[in-house]
Amino acid sequence: MKGVFKSYAKYYDIIYQDKNYEKECDFLEEIFSNYSKITPKKILDGGCGTGGHAIPLARRGYDVTGIDLSEEMINIAKEKARKNNVNMDFYVMDLRDLKLSKKFDACILMFSVIDYLTDTKDLLKTLTNIREVLKNDSLLIFDFWYGPAVLTNLPTPRMKIIKNENLRVIRFAEPYLNTLHHTCEVNYHFIVTKKNKIIYEGREKHTLRFYFPEEITHYLEESSFQLLKLCPFLNLNGQPSEKTWHVTAIAQTV
């Protein structure tokens, strides 16, 4: 895990410039409104990346703390918060070693953060750590690769080309599915050009785990959470199916 989001970090916001973080924060607030027994004020954003969710939520009045294992991503998040005049805390921290003095009303793990915990012991340790920093009746919200959909719609090689005013980023993704261990190894190859000249070329390997509903329920219960809802990402009233690759889990502390 420590090797991911290094070379990737510098170009992360360019690659995902089409990602609608404001809409995703609307979705989070819809979940808060429908499922939280308390009014969330203090939010822990685990695996916060470059602050795509943390900063908009802070602008909406939440007290957000962002943590990420990648120092490169955290440095970018801090600079973005400064430019947006947002006062919030960011820490380089591993969810498996989570230690914070404050208690939170909700924790979010957005954009497949949970999938990077490929070892069950690491997953349970992370969930237990999160439970310890959450108040009673707090929410844990995360999205994950939905096993039935992954095995129905198998991952395929992809290429993505993204441009901004100065740069052109080409990202190749080559996936290798391991059905025995419920993981998918994605080998990324990046080529960045400026004025038709290559200024960067690099590779990263990301290994992600996909999960099944009974697994999610079991691991949450083992960590003192109760699963409240599984729904398609950004569709609170929908039901997951074999076509739903990204599913959101909503859980509450018990």
Beta strands, then each sheet from edge to edge (+ up, - down):
strand 1: 42-46
strand 2: 63-68
strand 3: 89-92
strand 4: 104-109
strand 5: 134-145
strand 6: 158-163
strand 7: 168-178
strand 8: 183-194
strand 9: 197-209
strand 10: 225-232
strand 11: 246-253
sheet 1: 3+ 2+ 1+ 4+ 5+ 11- 10+
sheet 2: 6+ 7- 8+ 9-
end
